[in-house]
Amino acid sequence: MESIPSPVVAVKINEWYKHIKKFNVKESEKLREEIRKEIDVMEEDEQAVLYFQLMEFRHQLMLDYVQPSGEPLEKSDYLKAVEGQGKKMAGFLEYYFNFF
C-alpha cells in the first residue's frame, strides 16, 4: 500500500479542528476515524502525529463538555500516557497543548 503524504493528513486534521471548535460532534467523529486510518499508512512525520494527538485531546475535551462524565480528564495524565508510549516527544506535545 502506498503511503499518504503527511501534508494531506495535516489538512484533514485542520478540518477536524474546525468541526471541534464548532462542537459539531457528528462530523468531528467521522473525520477522526478517517484520520486514524490514514495516520497508520502516512509517511513518517512526528509533527503530524503530535498534531493528531493534540486534536485527539481537544476532541475529548469537546466530548467532555458536550456530554460530561463523572471523571474530568487531567492534562498531566494524558501527557504521561502519550509520552510513555516509547518515544520522548521533547516537550512538543506540551508546547502545542499550551499553544491552543
Kinemage of the C-alpha trace (Angstrom):
@kinemage 1
@onewidth
@group {chain A} dominant
@subgroup {mainchain}
@vectorlist {calphas} color= white
{ca met a 1} P 0.000 0.000 0.000
{ca glu a 2} L 1.287 3.441 -0.901
{ca ser a 3} L 1.946 5.864 1.927
{ca ile a 4} L -0.083 9.060 2.221
{ca pro a 5} L 1.846 12.363 2.291
{ca ser a 6} L 1.734 13.973 5.729
{ca pro a 7} L 0.519 17.386 4.428
{ca val a 8} L -2.643 15.703 3.122
{ca val a 9} L -3.333 14.298 6.578
{ca ala a 10} L -2.472 17.649 8.205
{ca val a 11} L -5.110 19.381 6.055
{ca lys a 12} L -7.713 16.868 7.257
{ca ile a 13} L -6.617 17.460 10.849
{ca asn a 14} L -7.176 21.190 10.298
{ca glu a 15} L -10.661 20.455 9.004
{ca trp a 16} L -11.277 18.234 12.025
{ca tyr a 17} L -10.210 21.082 14.307
{ca lys a 18} L -12.735 23.416 12.651
{ca his a 19} L -15.519 20.943 13.469
{ca ile a 20} L -14.252 20.582 17.035
{ca lys a 21} L -14.356 24.360 17.530
{ca lys a 22} L -17.949 24.405 16.261
{ca phe a 23} L -18.897 21.492 18.584
{ca asn a 24} L -20.004 19.516 15.531
{ca val a 25} L -19.751 16.063 17.113
{ca lys a 26} L -21.039 14.006 14.187
{ca glu a 27} L -18.630 15.452 11.603
{ca ser a 28} L -15.690 15.513 14.005
{ca glu a 29} L -16.216 11.825 14.845
{ca lys a 30} L -16.335 10.989 11.138
{ca leu a 31} L -13.117 12.882 10.386
{ca arg a 32} L -11.424 11.415 13.442
{ca glu a 33} L -11.974 7.882 12.162
{ca glu a 34} L -10.775 8.782 8.651
{ca ile a 35} L -7.637 10.405 10.025
{ca arg a 36} L -6.902 7.466 12.342
{ca lys a 37} L -6.889 5.130 9.342
{ca glu a 38} L -4.711 7.496 7.314
{ca ile a 39} L -2.201 8.023 10.149
{ca asp a 40} L -1.425 4.299 10.014
{ca val a 41} L -0.370 4.497 6.351
{ca met a 42} L 1.020 8.051 6.383
{ca glu a 43} L 4.669 8.726 5.660
{ca glu a 44} L 6.631 9.187 8.860
{ca asp a 45} L 6.226 12.702 10.267
{ca glu a 46} L 6.493 13.228 14.019
{ca gln a 47} L 4.986 16.721 13.875
{ca ala a 48} L 1.847 15.463 12.127
{ca val a 49} L 1.483 12.684 14.694
{ca leu a 50} L 1.853 15.196 17.521
{ca tyr a 51} L -0.737 17.441 15.888
{ca phe a 52} L -3.065 14.440 15.637
{ca gln a 53} L -2.548 13.631 19.322
{ca leu a 54} L -3.304 17.212 20.273
{ca met a 55} L -6.533 17.120 18.274
{ca glu a 56} L -7.432 13.827 19.944
{ca phe a 57} L -7.101 15.644 23.265
{ca arg a 58} L -9.150 18.624 22.007
{ca his a 59} L -11.758 16.208 20.636
{ca gln a 60} L -12.042 14.533 24.032
{ca leu a 61} L -12.376 17.917 25.729
{ca met a 62} L -15.205 18.779 23.347
{ca leu a 63} L -16.967 15.498 24.108
{ca asp a 64} L -16.497 16.028 27.843
{ca tyr a 65} L -18.032 19.482 27.500
{ca val a 66} L -20.968 18.302 25.394
{ca gln a 67} L -21.552 15.105 27.387
{ca pro a 68} L -19.857 15.453 30.791
{ca ser a 69} L -18.749 12.270 32.514
{ca gly a 70} L -18.050 11.648 36.172
{ca glu a 71} L -14.261 11.960 35.916
{ca pro a 72} L -12.508 15.007 34.412
{ca leu a 73} L -9.606 14.434 32.020
{ca glu a 74} L -6.339 15.633 33.544
{ca lys a 75} L -3.671 17.127 31.274
{ca ser a 76} L -0.826 15.541 33.218
{ca asp a 77} L -2.328 12.050 32.979
{ca tyr a 78} L -2.899 12.455 29.255
{ca leu a 79} L 0.662 13.640 28.631
{ca lys a 80} L 2.134 10.786 30.682
{ca ala a 81} L 0.131 8.255 28.699
{ca val a 82} L 1.135 9.722 25.332
{ca glu a 83} L 4.811 10.266 26.125
{ca gly a 84} L 5.049 6.884 27.814
{ca gln a 85} L 4.445 5.007 24.569
{ca gly a 86} L 8.133 4.502 23.862
{ca lys a 87} L 9.168 7.824 22.335
{ca lys a 88} L 10.038 11.008 24.145
{ca met a 89} L 8.360 13.962 22.487
{ca ala a 90} L 10.858 16.553 23.768
{ca gly a 91} L 8.130 18.832 25.050
{ca phe a 92} L 6.445 19.329 21.658
{ca leu a 93} L 3.139 17.986 22.876
{ca glu a 94} L 3.132 20.255 25.923
{ca tyr a 95} L 4.099 23.197 23.707
{ca tyr a 96} L 1.190 22.523 21.353
{ca phe a 97} L -1.174 21.972 24.279
{ca asn a 98} L -0.272 25.334 25.794
{ca phe a 99} L -0.382 26.993 22.371
{ca phe a 100} L -4.011 26.016 21.933
